[in-house]
Amino acid sequence: MKYIIAPRSSVIGNGIIPASPSIIDGQVILNENELKFKFPDMALHDIVAKVDGFIVSRVSALDFIKGRKSLTQIKQTENE
């Protein structure tokens, strides 16, 4: 399962209601199923671009939720 971190305003603007009400630094965390349900005919990377987000691992998503890593640290980790 892949997770996506994206700005809440962009997610809501595209008609996606996140399953989790948690908002961290203006960002929400979605799982790939939430996005594929809303846009079944689009590839995941296209949907992620549409909501101005990026794909992260489950561990990175949990690190962000728990406050162990900042958004910048996660972006650097995921790009390595």
N, C-alpha and C positions, 0 to 999 in steps of 0.2 A: 504494500500500500504506500502510495506517495502522498505527501502533504504539501500544501501550498500556503505560503504566507503572502498576503496581499492587502493593500489599503482597504479599509472598511468601506470608504466612500465609493471606490471603484467597484467593489463586489456588489454593494447594494444598488449602485447605478446600473449594473448589468442584470438586475432582477434576481440575484441570488440571495437567499436568506440563509446565513450561516447556521448550522446546527448548534454550534456553541455560541453562547452570548458573550464570551470573553473577548475583550478588546485590549490589546497590549500595544501601547505607543501608536495608536491609530490603526493597527494592523489586526487582521483576523487570520485564523488558521483553519483551513478547509482540507478535507481529504478529497482524493481524486474522484470518489463516487459522487460527492455533492456537485462537482462541476460537470461530470459526465451525465448526470441526471438532467441537469438544466440544458446542456448542449450535447445531446447524444451523437450528433453527426460530425462533431469537430474533434480533431486530435487534441490530446492533453496540452501539448506545448502551445497550440494556437489559443486555447482557452486561457491558459496562464498569461499569455501576452495580452489578451483582451482585458483581463482584470488587473494588468500591470503588477503581476506577482512573480514569484519564483518558486521552483520546486525544491523541497528539502526532504531529508530523511526523517524517519519517525524520531530518532534520537535528537536531531537538531530541533525539531518541532517541540519536543518536551523540554529541551534546554531553554528555548525561548519562553515557553509558558511558565516554567519554574523560575525564570530570571537568572539562570546560570550563565547565559550568553546574551549579548545584545544583538540587535538585528545586523549591525555591521560585522560583528564576529562570525555570525552564522553565514552571512554572504561570503566572507573570506574562506571559511571552512568548506562550504559547498563548492567553491570554485577551484579548490586545490585538487 
